[in-house]
């Protein structure tokens, strides 16, 4: 449940701390005072979309913090590090900057908005005043039924089989082409395959060719360097090279090294240098005699690299990519040449896949129809408690071609009056009826998940006895979970366990909204204001007191019946 909400610089709310209680919490206030801003703040801190427009004018950042307690066990909480602390509390925070940036945290640890939203979906369910319009859209009815029936397993199995069938059908479509297109494509593929095969490509050959070309282009410089180095080390007809001089130095130094021990180390160095010089001289000699440069080889290399450059523009940037292209072209040509055989095999696979899809669709439809019967009974029971005992409600099924969601089409039908035929909800439901149907539906769908339910002015179009029934239903729902409700109806406000007033005023030349918990006397005044408007009289106060007394009597009766 939501126990604390801290708001800073959200729209007209500069700063507010709201301590919510278990059970039924109600927020009331004048139109435009900022009641829905509180709900927007709760939505923001649980990951819903939050625009930079929420940031209070003149401020760089807005922030919302929410503390939840008494949370149910949920493996997902552990996966994202959202376990309660030692006091059983879970802290959610979100900062919204004027430049559009967002910083989200769970228990002080940074998370993404999507992670915050995923967690928030387990903690809070917000139902806005326009939520009922979704019920009028028949395209949403199947989704409502799947949610109620918890068809995730059957729907996932069906979708896996449906996607497998769709993939096979895609392969078949790709293999079907007219004869002229088939001939054109075959000729093109054969030409490309022949061109690549003639090139006799080898993986990685460009690097070797470019290295050899670099040597050939610098042949004169390399030859001169090798000959000079060889002469320096080995000498020529007139002079001895470095190797010969090192040998003479070694011979001259050896006798002295025998006499003086300190000179022995120098003698060893001379010996080592002589060996190194002789080895280098031999390697350079072998390199000198092995140098073979010819203009013809360079021309051949240039021609090969030019061919590879031409092919690169058509088939890939490297030899490896061009070889991969060659294999693809061969495979495609083979598929076209043997397309008829392939299509026959695929059609056999399609037939088997279609049978699996049908089997999964039937299983999914069976689960849905069973869920629909339970949902119908649940909705009728809920509506009866909401002063709609004569209403009829039914989930109508019709078949369609299998699609991503199965072959069921579902729409909700109702009859609000005795003797009237069942008709689509958007044809018969009034605003007040729709609000009650929505409440019944939401209560049925949310049953058992433990999330806090928030209703933002969902009582539009409801009045009189129906308003009283809605108030009683909201209270009954709050016995099993925390409920927050923004309302303009005195019957609902009177039924609250905790009643908050949202008031707008001015301070320092700026509009500011505050939220305060009302005691009994202030509740009377607020109910009198809701009932009678700005002029609060003894009569309206007396009526407010009666509402509170009646609500208290109802609560006591419900608590006794529950025992």
C-alpha positions in Angstrom: 0.0 0.0 0.0 1.0 3.6 -0.5 1.9 5.1 2.8 3.7 8.4 2.0 3.7 10.7 -1.0 6.2 13.6 -1.1 5.8 16.1 -3.9 8.0 19.0 -4.9 7.5 21.6 -7.7 4.8 19.5 -9.5 2.6 22.0 -11.4 0.9 24.3 -8.7 2.1 22.1 -5.8 5.3 23.6 -4.4 5.7 21.1 -1.7 3.3 18.5 -0.1 3.5 15.5 2.1 0.5 13.2 2.2 0.3 10.3 4.7 -2.2 7.9 3.2 -3.9 5.3 5.4 -5.1 1.7 4.8 -8.6 1.4 3.5 -10.6 4.1 1.7 -8.8 7.4 1.1 -10.7 10.3 -0.6 -9.5 13.6 -2.1 -11.9 16.4 -2.6 -11.6 20.1 -3.5 -12.8 22.7 -5.9 -12.5 22.1 -9.6 -9.0 23.1 -10.7 -7.6 23.0 -7.2 -5.1 20.3 -8.2 -6.7 17.0 -7.1 -5.7 15.3 -10.4 -2.2 16.7 -10.0 -1.8 14.5 -7.0 -2.8 11.5 -9.1 -0.4 12.6 -11.9 2.4 12.7 -9.3 1.6 9.1 -8.2 1.6 8.1 -11.8 4.9 9.8 -12.4 6.6 8.1 -9.5 5.3 4.7 -10.6 6.8 5.1 -14.1 3.9 6.6 -16.1 4.7 9.1 -18.8 5.7 12.4 -17.2 6.0 15.5 -19.4 8.4 18.4 -18.6 5.3 20.5 -18.4 4.7 19.0 -14.9 7.7 21.0 -13.6 6.5 24.1 -11.7 7.0 27.3 -13.6 10.4 28.9 -12.8 11.9 25.7 -11.4 14.6 23.5 -13.0 13.4 20.2 -11.5 10.3 18.5 -10.0 10.5 15.4 -7.8 8.1 12.8 -6.3 8.9 10.2 -3.7 6.6 7.4 -2.6 6.9 5.0 0.3 5.1 1.7 0.0 4.6 -0.8 2.8 3.0 -4.2 3.5 3.9 -5.4 0.0 3.1 -9.0 -1.1 5.9 -11.4 -2.1 6.8 -11.1 -5.7 9.8 -12.6 -7.5 10.0 -9.6 -9.9 10.7 -7.4 -6.9 13.9 -9.3 -6.2 14.9 -9.4 -9.8 15.2 -5.6 -10.0 16.4 -5.1 -6.5 13.1 -3.7 -5.2 12.8 -5.7 -2.0 11.5 -4.0 1.1 13.9 -2.7 3.7 14.1 -4.0 7.3 11.1 -1.9 8.2 9.1 -3.4 5.4 9.2 -0.2 3.3 9.9 0.3 -0.4 11.0 3.8 -1.6 10.4 5.0 -5.2 11.8 8.3 -6.4 11.7 10.3 -9.6 13.1 13.6 -10.6 11.8 15.3 -13.7 14.0 18.1 -15.1 12.9 21.0 -17.2 15.2 19.9 -20.1 13.4 16.6 -20.3 15.8 14.4 -18.3 14.5 11.9 -15.8 16.3 10.3 -12.9 14.5 7.3 -11.3 15.5 5.3 -8.2 14.2 2.3 -6.3 15.5 2.1 -2.7 18.1 4.8 -3.7 19.4 2.7 -6.6 19.2 4.3 -10.1 16.9 2.4 -12.5 15.3 3.2 -15.9 11.8 4.6 -16.4 10.8 1.2 -17.9 11.9 -0.6 -14.8 10.1 1.8 -12.6 7.0 1.4 -14.7 7.2 -2.4 -14.5 7.4 -2.2 -10.7 4.7 0.4 -10.6 2.2 -1.9 -12.4 2.3 -4.2 -9.5 1.9 -1.4 -6.9 -0.7 0.9 -8.4 -3.7 0.8 -10.8 -4.9 4.2 -11.8 -8.4 4.5 -13.4 -9.0 7.9 -14.9 -12.3 9.6 -15.5 -12.1 8.6 -19.2 -11.3 5.0 -18.5 -14.9 4.0 -19.2 -14.5 5.1 -22.8 -12.2 2.1 -23.3 -15.1 -0.2 -22.4 -17.1 1.3 -25.3 -14.4 0.3 -27.8 -15.1 -3.3 -28.7 -11.5 -3.8 -29.9 -10.5 -3.8 -26.2 -13.1 -6.3 -25.0 -11.0 -9.4 -25.9 -8.1 -7.9 -24.0 -10.3 -7.4 -20.9 -11.4 -11.0 -21.1 -7.9 -12.4 -21.5 -6.8 -10.3 -18.5 -9.6 -11.6 -16.4 -9.2 -15.2 -17.5 -5.4 -15.1 -17.1 -5.0 -16.8 -20.6 -1.2 -15.9 -20.8 -0.1 -19.5 -21.1 -2.6 -20.5 -23.8 -2.2 -17.3 -25.7 1.6 -17.6 -25.7 1.4 -21.2 -27.0 -1.0 -20.1 -29.7 1.1 -17.2 -30.8 4.2 -19.3 -31.0 2.4 -21.8 -33.3 0.8 -18.9 -35.3 4.1 -17.2 -35.9 5.6 -20.5 -37.0 2.8 -20.9 -39.5 3.2 -17.3 -40.7 6.9 -17.9 -41.3 6.2 -20.9 -43.5 3.6 -19.0 -45.5 6.1 -16.2 -46.0 8.6 -18.7 -47.4 6.0 -20.0 -49.8 5.0 -16.5 -51.0 8.7 -15.7 -51.6 9.0 -18.8 -53.8 6.0 -17.9 -55.9 6.9 -15.7 -58.9 5.8 -15.4 -62.5 7.9 -17.2 -65.2 9.3 -14.0 -66.7 10.5 -12.8 -63.3 11.9 -16.2 -62.6 13.8 -16.3 -65.9 15.2 -12.7 -65.3 16.3 -13.6 -61.7 17.9 -16.9 -62.8 19.9 -15.2 -65.5 21.1 -12.5 -63.1 22.1 -15.0 -60.5 24.0 -17.2 -63.0 25.9 -14.2 -64.2 26.9 -13.1 -60.7 27.9 -16.6 -59.7 30.1 -17.0 -62.8 31.7 -13.6 -62.2 32.6 -14.4 -58.6 33.7 -17.9 -59.4 36.1 -16.7 -62.2 37.7 -14.4 -59.6 38.8 -17.5 -57.6 38.5 -15.5 -54.4 40.6 -16.3 -51.3 39.8 -15.1 -47.8 42.1 -12.3 -46.7 44.1 -12.2 -49.9 43.8 -8.4 -50.3 46.1 -7.8 -47.3 48.8 -10.0 -48.8 48.5 -8.5 -52.2 48.7 -4.9 -50.9 51.8 -5.8 -48.8 53.5 -7.3 -51.8 52.6 -4.4 -54.0 54.1 -2.0 -51.5 57.4 -4.0 -51.7 57.4 -4.0 -55.5 56.7 -0.2 -55.7 59.8 0.4 -53.4 62.0 -2.3 -55.0 64.9 0.1 -55.8 65.0 1.5 -52.3 64.9 -1.9 -50.7 67.7 -3.3 -53.0 69.9 -0.3 -52.2 69.3 -0.7 -48.4 70.1 -4.4 -48.5 73.3 -4.1 -50.5 74.5 -1.2 -48.3 73.8 -3.1 -45.1 75.5 -6.2 -46.5 78.6 -4.3 -47.5 78.8 -2.7 -44.0 78.6 -6.0 -42.3 80.6 -8.3 -44.7 82.9 -5.8 -46.4 84.0 -5.8 -50.0 87.2 -6.4 -52.1 88.9 -3.4 -50.6 87.7 -3.2 -46.9 86.5 -5.6 -44.2 83.1 -5.2 -42.8 81.9 -4.8 -39.3 81.8 -8.6 -38.7 85.5 -8.9 -39.6 86.5 -5.9 -37.4 84.6 -7.4 -34.5 86.5 -10.7 -35.0 89.8 -8.8 -35.0 88.8 -7.0 -31.8 87.9 -10.2 -30.1 91.3 -11.8 -31.1 93.2 -8.8 -29.8 91.3 -8.7 -26.5 91.4 -12.4 -25.6 95.0 -12.6 -24.3 94.4 -9.6 -22.0 91.2 -11.1 -20.7 93.1 -14.2 -19.6 95.3 -12.0 -17.4 92.7 -9.6 -16.0 89.4 -11.1 -14.7 87.5 -7.8 -15.0 88.3 -7.8 -18.8 86.8 -11.3 -19.3 83.3 -9.9 -19.3 84.2 -7.4 -22.0 85.7 -10.3 -24.0 82.4 -12.2 -23.7 80.5 -9.1 -25.0 82.9 -8.9 -28.0 82.3 -12.6 -28.8 78.5 -12.1 -28.5 78.6 -9.1 -30.8 80.7 -11.0 -33.4 78.1 -13.8 -33.5 75.3 -11.3 -33.8 77.0 -9.5 -36.6 77.9 -12.7 -38.5 74.2 -13.9 -38.2 72.9 -10.6 -39.4 75.3 -10.6 -42.3 74.2 -14.1 -43.4 70.5 -13.2 -43.2 71.0 -10.0 -45.2 73.1 -12.0 -47.7 70.3 -14.5 -48.1 67.8 -11.7 -48.5 70.0 -10.0 -51.1 70.2 -13.1 -53.3 66.5 -13.8 -52.8 65.3 -10.4 -53.9 63.3 -10.9 -57.2 61.5 -7.9 -58.6 59.9 -7.6 -62.0 57.6 -5.0 -63.6 55.5 -7.9 -64.8 54.7 -9.1 -61.3 53.7 -5.5 -60.3 51.4 -5.3 -63.3 49.8 -8.6 -62.4 49.3 -7.4 -58.8 47.8 -4.1 -59.9 45.4 -6.0 -62.2 44.3 -8.4 -59.5 43.7 -5.6 -57.0 41.8 -3.6 -59.6 39.5 -6.7 -60.2 38.9 -7.1 -56.5 38.1 -3.4 -56.2 35.5 -3.7 -59.0 33.9 -6.8 -57.3 33.9 -5.1 -53.9 31.6 -2.4 -55.3 29.1 -5.0 -56.3 29.4 -7.9 -53.8 31.0 -6.7 -50.5 33.8 -4.8 -49.0 36.1 -7.8 -48.3 36.9 -11.2 -49.8 35.0 -12.8 -47.0 31.9 -10.8 -47.7 32.1 -11.5 -51.4 32.5 -15.3 -50.7 29.4 -15.0 -48.5 27.5 -13.3 -51.3 28.6 -16.1 -53.7 27.1 -18.7 -51.3 23.9 -16.7 -51.0 23.5 -16.5 -54.8 24.2 -20.2 -55.2 21.6 -21.0 -52.5 19.0 -18.6 -54.1 19.6 -20.1 -57.5 19.1 -23.6 -56.2 15.9 -22.5 -54.4 14.5 -21.1 -57.6 15.5 -24.0 -59.8 14.0 -26.4 -57.2 11.3 -24.1 -56.1 8.4 -26.5 -57.0 9.9 -29.2 -54.9 10.5 -26.8 -52.1 7.0 -25.4 -52.2 5.6 -28.9 -52.0 7.6 -29.6 -48.9 6.6 -26.3 -47.4 3.0 -26.9 -48.1 3.2 -30.2 -46.2 4.8 -28.3 -43.3 2.1 -25.6 -43.6 -0.6 -28.2 -43.3 0.9 -29.6 -40.1 1.5 -26.2 -38.7 -2.1 -25.1 -39.5 -3.4 -28.1 -37.6 -1.2 -27.1 -34.6 -2.6 -23.6 -34.8 -6.1 -24.9 -34.9 -5.5 -27.1 -31.9 -4.0 -24.1 -29.9 -6.8 -21.8 -31.1 -9.4 -24.2 -29.8 -7.7 -24.6 -26.5 -7.4 -20.8 -26.1 -11.1 -20.3 -27.1 -12.2 -22.9 -24.6 -10.4 -21.1 -21.8 -11.8 -17.8 -22.9 -15.4 -19.1 -23.0 -15.0 -20.5 -19.5 -13.6 -17.3 -18.3 -16.5 -15.4 -20.0 -19.1 -17.3 -18.0 -17.3 -16.5 -14.7 -16.9 -12.9 -15.7 -20.5 -12.5 -16.7 -21.6 -13.8 -13.2 -19.1 -11.6 -11.5 -20.1 -8.5 -13.4 -23.8 -9.1 -12.7 -23.1 -9.6 -9.0 -21.1 -6.4 -8.9 -23.7 -4.4 -10.8 -26.4 -5.7 -8.5 -24.6 -4.2 -5.6 -24.3 -1.0 -7.5 -28.1 -0.6 -7.8 -28.3 -2.2 -11.2 -30.1 -5.5 -10.3 -32.0 -5.8 -13.6 -29.1 -5.3 -15.9 -28.1 -8.2 -18.2 -24.5 -8.6 -19.3 -23.0 -11.0 -21.8 -19.7 -11.7 -23.6 -20.6 -12.5 -27.2 -18.2 -14.7 -29.2 -17.9 -14.8 -33.0 -15.3 -16.6 -35.2 -12.9 -15.0 -37.6 -9.8 -16.0 -39.6 -7.0 -16.9 -37.2 -4.8 -13.9 -36.3 -2.2 -13.0 -33.7 -4.8 -13.2 -30.9 -6.6 -16.3 -32.0 -9.8 -16.7 -33.9 -12.2 -15.3 -31.3 -13.9 -11.9 -31.6 -15.5 -10.8 -28.4 -17.7 -7.9 -27.6 -19.6 -7.1 -24.4 -23.4 -6.8 -24.7 -25.8 -5.4 -22.1 -29.4 -4.6 -21.5 -30.0 -1.9 -18.9 -33.8 -2.3 -18.7 -36.2 -5.2 -18.3 -37.5 -6.5 -21.6 -34.8 -4.8 -23.7 -32.7 -7.0 -26.0 -28.9 -7.3 -25.4 -27.1 -4.7 -27.4 -23.5 -3.3 -27.7 -22.5 -1.3 -24.7 -21.9 1.8 -26.7 -25.5 1.8 -27.9 -27.2 1.5 -24.5 -24.9 2.6 -21.6 -25.5 6.0 -20.1 -22.7 7.9 -18.4 -23.8 6.8 -14.9 -24.3 3.2 -16.0 -20.9 3.2 -17.8 -19.2 4.5 -14.6 -20.7 1.6 -12.6 -20.0 -1.0 -15.2 -16.4 0.2 -15.3 -16.1 0.0 -11.5 -17.5 -3.5 -11.6 -15.2 -4.5 -14.4 -12.1 -3.0 -12.7 -13.0 -4.6 -9.4 -13.3 -8.0 -11.2 -10.1 -7.6 -13.1 -8.1 -6.4 -10.2 -9.3 -9.0 -7.7 -6.5 -10.6 -5.7 -3.5 -8.7 -7.1 -2.9 -6.5 -4.0 -2.3 -3.3 -5.9 -3.6 0.0 -4.6 -6.6 1.1 -6.7 -6.9 4.8 -7.6 -10.1 6.2 -9.1 -9.8 9.7 -10.6 -13.3 11.2 -10.8 -14.8 8.0 -12.2 -18.1 9.0 -10.7 -19.1 11.4 -13.5 -22.7 11.1 -14.4 -23.6 9.2 -11.1 -26.0 10.7 -8.6 -28.7 9.9 -6.1 -29.2 6.3 -5.0 -26.6 5.1 -7.6 -24.0 7.4 -6.0 -24.7 5.8 -2.7 -24.3 2.3 -4.1 -21.0 3.3 -5.8 -19.8 4.7 -2.4 -20.7 1.5 -0.7 -18.9 -0.6 -3.3 -15.8 1.5 -3.1 -15.8 1.0 0.7 -16.3 -2.8 0.3 -13.4 -3.0 -2.2 -11.2 -1.0 0.3 -11.7 -3.7 2.9 -9.3 -6.0 0.9 -7.0 -3.4 -0.5 -6.1 0.3 -0.3 -8.3 2.6 -2.4 -7.7 6.2 -3.3 -10.5 8.2 -4.9 -10.8 11.7 -6.3 -14.5 12.6 -6.1 -17.1 15.4 -6.2 -19.8 13.3 -4.7 -20.7 13.8 -1.0 -21.9 10.2 -0.7 -18.4 8.9 -1.7 -16.5 11.4 0.4 -18.6 10.6 3.5 -17.7 6.9 3.2 -13.9 7.6 3.4 -11.7 6.3 6.2 -9.3 9.2 5.5 -10.5 12.4 3.9 -8.0 14.8 2.3 -8.9 18.3 1.1 -7.0 19.8 -1.8 -7.1 23.6 -1.7 -5.6 26.3 -3.9 -4.4 29.6 -2.7 -1.8 32.3 -3.2 1.5 33.0 -1.4 4.2 35.4 -2.5 2.3 36.4 -5.6 2.1 32.8 -6.8 -0.6 30.1 -6.9 0.0 27.3 -4.5 -1.9 24.1 -3.7 -1.9 22.3 -0.4 -3.2 19.0 0.8 -4.5 18.4 4.3 -6.1 15.6 6.2 -9.5 16.6 7.6 -10.8 15.9 11.1 -14.5 15.3 11.7 -15.5 18.9 12.0 -13.6 20.0 8.8 -15.1 17.0 7.0 -18.6 18.3 7.8 -17.6 21.6 6.4 -16.2 20.1 3.2 -19.2 17.8 2.7 -21.4 20.9 3.2 -19.4 22.7 0.6 -19.7 19.8 -1.9 -23.5 19.6 -1.2 -24.5 23.3 -1.0 -21.7 25.2 -2.7 -19.9 28.3 -1.3 -22.8 29.1 1.1 -22.4 26.8 4.1 -25.5 26.9 6.3 -26.7 25.1 9.3 -28.9 23.0 7.1 -26.0 21.9 4.8 -23.9 21.2 7.9 -26.7 19.2 9.4 -27.0 17.2 6.1 -23.3 16.6 6.1 -23.4 15.3 9.7 -26.2 12.9 8.7 -24.2 11.7 5.7 -21.2 10.9 8.0 -23.4 9.2 10.6 -25.1 7.1 7.9 -21.7 6.2 6.4 -20.4 5.2 9.9 -23.5 3.0 10.5 -23.0 1.3 7.2 -19.3 0.6 7.9 -20.1 -0.9 11.3 -22.7 -3.1 9.7 -20.3 -4.3 7.0 -17.6 -5.0 9.6 -20.1 -7.1 11.7 -21.2 -9.0 8.7 -17.6 -9.8 7.8 -17.1 -11.3 11.2 
